Amino acid sequence: MKGVLPISFGPELVWIWSRDLKKHIGKRVRKLEGGDSWVAVSVSGNAVLLLSWGAQNCGIAVISDKEKKRLIASAKQAPPIVNALKSNISGAELTDVCQLNRDRIIRLTFTKTIGAGFSNTRHLTLEMMERYSNLIFTDENNTVLETAKHIHPADNRFRSVLPGHPYSMPPEFNGITLEDWLQHPSSETLRSVAGFGKKLLERLSGMEAERTARCLNGFYKNETDTSPYAPQMIKIYLTALPELLEGASPLPDTTVTDTGHLAVLSPIADVSINRRRKAVTDQIQRETVRRERQTEDIEKLLHEEDAEKYKKYGDALVANSWQITSGAEEACVTYWDSEGNEIRETVPLDPRLSAAKNAACYYAKYKKIISARERAVKILAKVKEELDDLREQFAIAMSMDDPESLALVEGELGIKITKGPKNGRKKAAVPLPPHKRFDLGYALVFAGLSSRGNRYVTFKLAASDDIWFHAQGVPGAHVILRFTSTPAEEEKDEAIKFCASIAAKYSRNGNSPGQRVDYTLRKFVSPIKGGEANVTYRNFKSIAAGNWDL
C-alpha cells in the first residue's frame, strides 16, 4: 500500500468501537508495550488493544499477539507513557469502556486491587483527532499522570494537557442531538447533528430525510446490535451503517471489528514497511555506488597507463647505456619499434642512479603495472558480477511489501542483527539464502528474494523438471513451480498464473499491469554472468501476469 492516503473516520465509528470493546471488560492486563506513537495493552484471552495517537493512524483496534510482535520488531523507540502504564495498570482489570461526549474520544477504565479491600482506578483516554490526537493517563480524580504529548499553554490557548494538571477535554461540538433531530428529520439541519463525521453528514444530506433517519436511528442506543452494520468507504472516510450508501465502496470481507485494523493497524504497518524497505534499498544503493566507483577506478587502471612505454624505456636505456652521461636528468635515446622504424625519444632519468639502474626501475614499473592489471581484470569481473547482483536485489527489494520478506533480506544484508547463542548452546544453523515458499496444496512455489536467493532456488533447490519463471526483460525474482501431485489442467493453469504474478510482483516492473513473464523447464536454464536474470534460457513460453492477492 504505497502512497495510500490516511483513512479518516467520525464519532459514529468510535461509538461502534466502544461497543465492540465492551466484550473485553473483566479481562486483566498481562503486558504493556509500545513503539513510536502507539501503545499495545495485552489482556487475558490473547487479545491486544492497540491505541494509536499517530496523525496518520490514530484510533483503537483489537489485534493478535503475532501482529503486535511485528509492530514491536519494527518500532524505533518506546514512548515514555509506556513506563507510567506499566507501573500503574499491570495486572489491573479492564472495568469500563465508553465514548466521551459523542466525540472521537474513548476512555478505558482499569481497576487494580491493592489489598485489604482497597483498589486504585486509572483511566486511559484516547483522543483520535489526526494531528491533535493524544493519549492521556489519569487517576480516579481525573488528574493527569502522564500523556503521550505534553500540551503547554503556548501550544494551545484553549487547554493544557500536562502531568499534575486536571484533565480537560477538547471543546465540545455544540450541535443538535441525534434524538432531537430524529423527532423532526430534515436535510437542512442534518449537518448540525452532533456525533457524526462531517463527510458522512454531507453524503447523507443528499438523501431523503426519512431514509437518513432510518440509517441513523440505531446509533447511541445501548440495545442496538451493530454487528450487521456494513463497513464502507466514502472516498477515504471509513464508517459502518445499516445499509450501503450510493457511491460508497463496500468492504465485503470486513466486519465492524476489523474496521480498527483498516484505520490503525494497516497504516502503522505500512509506515513500518516503507521505513524498513527504505533502509534495505538505501544500503543496496550505497553498495551499488561503491562498486560503480570501484569499476571506474579499475577500468582507469586498465586503460590509462601505458605499461609498454616503460618497457621500451628500459630496453632503450640498456641499449644506449654506453653513451648516457652519469648524473644526467634525461637521455635522448634511439630504438626501433615492432615495425622496424627508428624512434628517437627523450627518457627521464634519476640522476642519482646509473643507466642500468634507471632501466631496472622502468622494468620494475612495467612489471608492477602488468601484475596490477592481471589482478584488476579478475577483480573487475567479480565487481561487475556483484553489481549485477545488487541491481537485481534492488529491483526485488523495491517490490517488497510484507515484513517476512523484508526480514529475510535484512538478515542477509546485516541490517537486522540476530543475537548469538548463549554459552553452552549449540550454534544456530547457517540461514538459507532469502526466499519465499508458497504451498498451493497440489504444488510448491519458491521465489528468490535476492541474487543469492535466486541462485539457490534455481540451481540448488529446483529439480530439472520443475518450471522456472522470470519477468521478461527486467531484473527480478526467480520463481520455481514444483507439482507435488499430478494436477488437473485447471490447477496447472492456475499455478502458472500464480507463479507469473509472483515473478512480476518481485521485479523492477512490479507495479506495471500486464508485465510479461517467461517460463520454461528448469533444465533449460543455465547460469551466466550478467544479463537481466544472470541466466540464459530456451524453449520458453510467455504469459501476461495477472493480479493476485499475495
C-alpha positions in Angstrom: 0.0 0.0 0.0 2.5 2.6 -1.2 1.3 6.2 -1.1 -2.2 5.4 0.2 -4.0 8.4 1.8 -4.7 8.1 5.6 -8.1 6.9 6.5 -10.4 9.3 8.3 -13.5 8.4 10.4 -16.1 10.1 12.6 -17.6 9.7 16.1 -20.2 7.2 14.9 -17.4 4.7 14.2 -15.8 5.4 17.6 -19.1 4.6 19.2 -19.2 1.3 17.4 -15.6 0.6 18.5 -16.5 1.4 22.1 -19.5 -1.0 21.9 -17.3 -3.7 20.4 -14.6 -3.3 23.1 -17.0 -3.9 25.9 -16.7 -7.6 25.4 -13.2 -7.3 26.8 -14.4 -5.9 30.1 -13.3 -8.1 33.0 -10.1 -9.1 31.4 -6.8 -8.4 33.2 -3.8 -6.6 31.7 -1.0 -9.1 31.1 1.6 -6.9 29.4 2.2 -3.3 28.3 4.4 -2.4 25.3 4.7 0.4 22.9 6.5 2.0 20.0 6.7 5.3 18.2 3.1 6.7 18.6 1.2 3.7 19.9 0.7 1.5 22.9 -0.3 -2.2 23.0 -2.2 -3.4 26.0 -2.2 -7.2 26.1 -5.1 -8.6 28.1 -6.2 -12.1 29.1 -7.7 -14.2 26.3 -4.9 -13.5 23.8 -6.3 -10.1 22.8 -4.2 -6.9 22.3 -5.7 -3.5 22.5 -3.8 -1.2 20.1 -4.1 2.5 20.9 -2.5 4.9 18.5 -2.2 8.7 18.5 -0.3 9.0 15.3 -1.5 11.7 12.9 -1.9 9.3 10.0 -3.0 6.2 12.0 -4.9 7.4 15.1 -7.6 5.1 16.6 -8.1 1.9 18.5 -8.1 -1.7 17.3 -8.0 -5.3 18.7 -5.1 -7.2 17.2 -3.4 -10.5 17.6 -0.2 -11.2 19.6 1.5 -12.0 16.3 0.6 -8.7 14.8 1.8 -6.9 18.0 5.2 -8.7 17.8 5.6 -7.4 14.2 4.9 -3.9 15.3 7.3 -4.2 18.3 10.0 -5.5 16.0 9.7 -2.6 13.6 9.3 0.2 16.2 12.2 2.7 16.6 11.6 3.5 20.2 9.0 3.1 23.0 7.1 6.2 24.1 7.6 7.4 27.7 4.0 6.9 28.6 4.6 3.1 28.5 6.6 3.2 31.7 3.8 5.0 33.5 1.3 2.5 32.3 3.4 -0.5 33.4 3.8 0.8 36.9 0.1 1.5 37.3 -2.1 -0.9 35.4 -0.1 -4.1 35.0 -2.3 -6.8 36.4 -5.3 -4.4 36.6 -8.8 -5.3 35.3 -10.5 -3.5 32.5 -13.7 -2.4 34.1 -15.3 0.0 31.7 -15.1 1.3 28.1 -17.0 4.4 27.0 -17.1 7.1 24.4 -16.9 10.6 25.7 -19.2 13.5 24.5 -20.1 11.5 21.4 -16.8 12.6 20.1 -13.8 10.8 18.7 -12.7 10.0 22.3 -12.6 6.6 24.0 -11.9 6.1 27.7 -10.7 2.8 29.1 -11.0 2.3 32.9 -8.8 0.0 34.8 -9.2 -1.1 38.4 -6.4 -2.7 40.4 -6.8 -4.3 43.9 -4.0 -3.3 46.2 -5.1 -5.3 49.3 -7.4 -5.1 52.3 -10.3 -4.3 50.1 -8.7 -1.2 48.6 -8.3 -0.6 44.9 -7.0 2.0 42.5 -8.8 3.3 39.5 -7.0 4.6 36.4 -8.3 6.0 33.2 -6.7 5.8 29.8 -8.3 8.3 27.4 -7.5 8.2 23.7 -8.3 11.4 21.7 -8.5 10.4 18.0 -8.2 13.7 16.1 -5.5 13.3 13.5 -2.5 15.6 14.3 -4.2 16.7 17.5 -4.5 13.1 18.7 -3.3 12.2 22.2 -3.3 9.5 24.9 -3.9 10.7 28.4 -3.4 8.7 31.6 -5.3 10.0 34.6 -6.2 8.9 38.1 -9.6 8.5 39.8 -9.7 12.3 40.4 -9.1 13.0 36.7 -5.6 14.3 37.4 -3.2 13.7 34.5 -0.4 11.2 35.5 1.2 11.1 32.1 0.4 11.9 28.5 1.8 10.9 25.1 2.0 14.5 24.1 2.6 17.3 26.6 0.5 20.3 25.5 1.6 23.5 27.1 -0.3 26.8 27.2 2.0 28.2 24.4 0.9 25.2 22.2 -2.9 25.5 22.8 -4.6 28.5 24.2 -7.8 26.5 24.9 -6.4 23.9 27.2 -3.2 22.4 28.6 -2.5 18.7 29.0 0.3 18.2 31.4 1.1 15.8 34.3 -0.2 17.1 37.6 -2.9 19.2 35.9 -6.7 18.3 35.9 -7.7 16.7 32.6 -9.8 19.0 30.4 -11.5 17.6 27.3 -11.3 19.2 23.9 -14.0 21.8 23.1 -17.4 20.1 22.6 -19.3 20.4 19.3 -22.4 22.5 20.0 -24.8 20.8 17.6 -28.2 19.2 17.6 -28.5 15.9 19.4 -29.4 12.9 17.3 -32.5 12.3 19.4 -33.8 15.9 18.8 -33.1 15.6 15.1 -34.9 12.3 14.8 -38.1 13.9 16.1 -38.1 16.3 13.1 -35.8 14.8 10.4 -34.7 17.5 8.0 -31.9 17.6 5.4 -31.4 21.3 6.2 -30.5 20.7 9.8 -28.7 17.3 9.3 -25.2 18.8 9.1 -25.6 20.3 12.6 -26.2 16.9 14.3 -23.5 16.0 16.8 -21.9 12.6 17.0 -21.3 12.0 13.3 -18.5 12.9 10.9 -18.8 15.9 8.6 -18.1 13.9 5.5 -20.8 11.4 6.4 -23.4 14.1 7.1 -22.6 15.7 3.8 -23.3 12.5 1.9 -26.4 11.8 3.9 -27.8 15.3 3.3 -28.3 14.4 -0.3 -30.7 11.6 0.6 -34.3 11.7 1.7 -34.6 12.7 5.3 -36.7 9.6 6.1 -34.1 7.3 4.7 -31.3 9.1 6.6 -33.3 8.8 9.8 -33.5 5.0 9.3 -29.7 4.9 8.8 -29.0 6.9 12.0 -31.8 5.7 14.2 -29.8 2.8 15.8 -26.8 4.9 16.9 -26.1 5.8 20.5 -28.6 3.2 21.8 -27.5 0.5 24.2 -29.8 -2.1 22.7 -28.5 -1.7 19.1 -26.7 -4.7 17.6 -24.0 -3.2 15.3 -22.6 -6.5 14.1 -24.8 -6.5 10.9 -23.7 -2.9 10.1 -22.0 -2.7 6.7 -18.4 -1.2 6.8 -17.9 1.1 3.8 -15.6 3.8 2.4 -16.8 7.2 1.3 -13.7 8.1 -0.6 -11.2 8.0 2.3 -13.8 8.2 5.0 -14.4 4.9 6.9 -17.8 4.2 8.5 -20.3 1.5 9.2 -24.1 1.8 8.6 -27.1 -0.4 8.5 -27.1 -0.1 4.6 -24.6 0.7 1.9 -24.9 4.3 0.6 -24.8 5.2 -3.1 -21.3 5.9 -4.2 -19.7 4.3 -1.2 -17.3 1.4 -1.6 -18.3 -1.8 0.2 -15.8 -3.7 2.3 -17.3 -7.2 1.9 -14.7 -9.2 3.9 -14.5 -6.6 6.8 -16.6 -6.7 10.0 -17.1 -3.8 12.3 -14.4 -5.2 14.5 -12.0 -5.2 11.5 -12.5 -1.5 10.8 -10.0 -0.7 13.5 -7.4 -2.7 11.6 -8.0 -0.6 8.5 -7.8 2.7 10.3 -5.0 1.9 12.7 -3.0 -1.3 12.2 -2.7 -1.2 8.4 -1.3 2.4 8.3 1.1 1.7 11.1 2.3 -1.4 9.4 2.6 0.4 6.1 4.8 3.1 7.6 6.9 0.4 9.2 7.3 -1.5 6.0 8.1 1.7 4.0 10.8 2.6 6.6 12.3 -0.9 6.6 12.2 -1.1 2.8 13.9 2.2 2.5 16.7 1.1 4.9 17.2 -2.0 2.7 17.2 -0.2 -0.6 19.4 2.6 0.8 22.0 0.0 1.8 21.8 -1.7 -1.6 22.3 1.7 -3.3 25.3 2.5 -1.2 26.9 -0.8 -2.1 26.0 -0.2 -5.7 27.6 3.2 -5.8 30.7 1.8 -4.1 31.1 -0.9 -6.7 30.4 1.5 -9.6 33.3 3.6 -8.3 35.5 0.5 -8.0 34.7 -0.3 -11.6 35.6 3.2 -12.8 38.9 3.1 -10.9 39.8 -0.4 -12.2 39.0 0.5 -15.8 41.1 3.6 -15.5 44.0 1.5 -14.3 43.5 -0.9 -17.2 43.3 1.8 -20.0 45.0 5.0 -18.9 48.6 4.0 -18.0 50.8 2.7 -20.9 52.9 -0.2 -19.4 54.6 -0.8 -22.8 56.1 2.6 -22.7 58.1 1.8 -19.5 59.4 -1.5 -21.1 60.6 0.4 -24.1 62.3 3.0 -21.9 64.1 0.1 -20.1 65.1 -1.5 -23.4 66.4 1.8 -24.8 68.4 2.6 -21.7 70.1 -0.8 -21.8 70.9 -0.5 -25.5 72.3 3.1 -25.1 73.9 2.9 -21.7 77.4 3.3 -23.1 76.6 6.8 -24.2 74.5 8.1 -21.3 76.3 10.6 -19.1 76.4 9.8 -15.4 74.2 12.2 -13.3 72.1 13.3 -16.3 68.4 14.0 -15.7 67.3 12.8 -19.2 68.7 10.9 -22.1 68.0 11.1 -25.8 67.9 7.5 -26.9 67.2 5.6 -30.1 65.3 2.4 -30.5 63.3 0.5 -33.1 59.5 -0.2 -32.9 57.8 -3.5 -33.8 57.6 -2.4 -37.5 61.4 -1.7 -37.7 61.0 2.1 -37.6 63.7 4.1 -35.8 62.4 6.0 -32.9 64.2 8.8 -31.0 62.8 9.7 -27.6 63.8 11.6 -24.5 63.7 9.4 -21.4 63.5 11.0 -17.9 66.3 9.7 -15.6 67.0 9.7 -11.9 70.5 11.5 -11.8 71.4 9.6 -8.6 71.3 6.2 -10.5 73.3 4.7 -13.3 71.8 4.0 -16.7 71.4 0.3 -15.8 69.6 1.0 -12.5 67.3 3.5 -14.3 66.5 0.8 -16.8 65.8 -1.6 -13.9 63.4 0.9 -12.3 61.4 1.1 -15.6 61.3 -2.7 -15.9 60.0 -2.9 -12.3 57.4 -0.3 -13.1 56.3 -2.2 -16.2 56.0 -5.5 -14.2 54.1 -3.8 -11.5 51.5 -2.4 -13.9 51.2 -5.7 -15.7 50.7 -7.6 -12.5 48.2 -5.0 -11.2 46.3 -5.3 -14.5 46.1 -9.1 -14.2 44.7 -8.7 -10.7 42.4 -5.9 -11.8 40.9 -8.0 -14.6 39.9 -10.7 -12.0 38.6 -8.1 -9.5 36.7 -6.3 -12.3 34.8 -9.4 -13.3 33.9 -10.1 -9.6 32.9 -6.4 -9.0 30.7 -6.4 -12.2 29.1 -9.7 -11.1 28.4 -8.1 -7.7 27.0 -5.1 -9.4 24.5 -7.2 -11.4 23.5 -8.9 -8.2 22.9 -5.6 -6.4 20.8 -4.2 -9.3 18.7 -7.4 -9.3 18.4 -7.3 -5.5 17.3 -3.6 -5.6 14.5 -4.4 -8.0 13.3 -7.2 -5.8 13.5 -5.2 -2.6 11.6 -2.3 -4.1 8.6 -4.6 -4.7 8.5 -6.0 -1.1 5.5 -5.0 1.0 5.5 -7.7 3.7 7.5 -7.9 6.9 8.6 -11.5 6.4 10.3 -10.9 3.1 12.0 -7.8 4.4 13.2 -9.7 7.5 14.9 -12.3 5.3 16.7 -9.6 3.2 17.6 -7.6 6.3 19.3 -10.7 7.7 21.3 -11.2 4.6 22.4 -7.5 4.5 23.2 -7.4 8.2 20.6 -4.7 8.9 18.8 -7.0 11.3 21.3 -8.4 13.8 20.4 -11.8 15.2 21.6 -12.5 18.8 24.2 -15.2 19.0 23.6 -18.4 21.1 24.2 -18.3 24.8 27.3 -20.2 26.2 26.9 -23.9 26.1 24.2 -23.9 23.5 24.6 -25.4 20.0 25.3 -22.9 17.3 22.3 -22.0 15.1 22.3 -23.4 11.6 23.5 -21.1 8.8 20.4 -19.4 7.4 19.4 -20.3 3.8 19.6 -17.6 1.2 16.4 -15.3 1.3 13.5 -16.9 -0.5 9.7 -17.4 0.0 7.7 -20.6 -0.1 4.1 -21.0 -1.1 2.0 -24.1 -0.7 -0.8 -24.5 -3.1 -1.8 -27.9 -1.8 -1.0 -29.7 -5.1 2.2 -27.7 -5.8 5.0 -25.8 -4.0 6.3 -22.5 -5.2 9.6 -20.9 -4.3 10.7 -17.3 -5.1 14.2 -15.9 -4.6 14.3 -12.6 -2.7 17.9 -11.7 -3.6 20.5 -12.7 -6.1 21.7 -15.4 -3.7 18.2 -16.4 -3.1 17.6 -16.6 -6.9 20.7 -18.8 -7.4 19.6 -21.0 -4.5 16.0 -21.7 -5.7 17.1 -22.2 -9.4 20.3 -24.1 -9.1 20.2 -25.9 -5.7 16.6 -26.3 -4.8 14.9 -26.8 -8.2 14.7 -30.2 -9.9 15.3 -30.4 -13.7 11.6 -30.9 -14.4 10.4 -28.0 -12.2 9.1 -24.9 -14.0 11.2 -21.7 -13.8 9.7 -18.2 -14.1 11.2 -14.7 -14.6 9.8 -11.3 -15.5 10.7 -10.6 -19.1 13.5 -8.1 -19.8 13.8 -6.7 -16.2 15.7 -7.7 -13.1 13.6 -9.7 -10.6 13.0 -12.9 -8.7 13.4 -16.4 -10.0 10.3 -18.4 -9.3 10.1 -22.2 -9.2 6.9 -24.3 -9.6 7.0 -27.9 -8.4 4.0 -30.0 -8.6 3.7 -32.5 -5.7 0.9 -34.4 -7.3 -0.5 -34.7 -10.8 -2.6 -31.6 -11.3 -5.8 -31.2 -13.2 -5.5 -28.9 -16.3 -7.3 -26.2 -14.5 -5.0 -26.5 -11.5 -1.9 -26.3 -13.7 -3.1 -23.2 -15.4 -3.9 -21.6 -12.1 -0.5 -22.4 -10.7 1.2 -21.0 -13.8 -0.8 -17.8 -13.5 0.0 -17.6 -9.8 3.8 -18.0 -10.4 3.7 -15.4 -13.2 2.1 -12.9 -10.8 4.9 -13.5 -8.2 7.6 -13.2 -10.8 6.0 -9.9 -12.0 5.5 -8.6 -8.5 9.0 -9.2 -7.4 10.6 -7.4 -10.4 11.6 -3.9 -11.4 8.2 -3.5 -13.1 6.2 -4.9 -10.1 3.6 -2.2 -10.4 3.1 -2.4 -14.2 -0.1 -4.2 -15.2 0.3 -6.9 -17.8 4.1 -7.4 -17.3 5.2 -10.3 -19.5 6.7 -13.3 -17.7 8.8 -16.1 -19.4 8.7 -19.6 -18.1 10.4 -22.9 -19.1 11.6 -26.1 -17.5 14.5 -25.7 -15.1 16.7 -28.0 -17.2 16.6 -25.3 -20.0 18.1 -22.6 -17.6 21.9 -22.1 -17.5 23.9 -19.6 -15.3 25.8 -16.8 -17.0 27.5 -13.7 -15.7 25.5 -10.5 -16.4 22.1 -10.1 -18.0 18.8 -9.3 -16.6 18.3 -12.6 -14.8 22.0 -13.7 -14.7 20.9 -16.8 -16.6 20.2 -17.8 -20.2 17.2 -20.0 -21.0 15.5 -21.6 -24.0 12.3 -23.4 -25.1 10.3 -20.9 -23.1 6.7 -19.6 -23.3 5.4 -16.2 -22.2 2.4 -15.1 -20.2 0.9 -11.7 -19.1 0.9 -11.6 -15.3 -2.4 -11.0 -13.6 -3.3 -9.6 -10.2 -3.2 -11.9 -7.2 -3.5 -11.1 -3.6 -0.1 -12.3 -2.3 
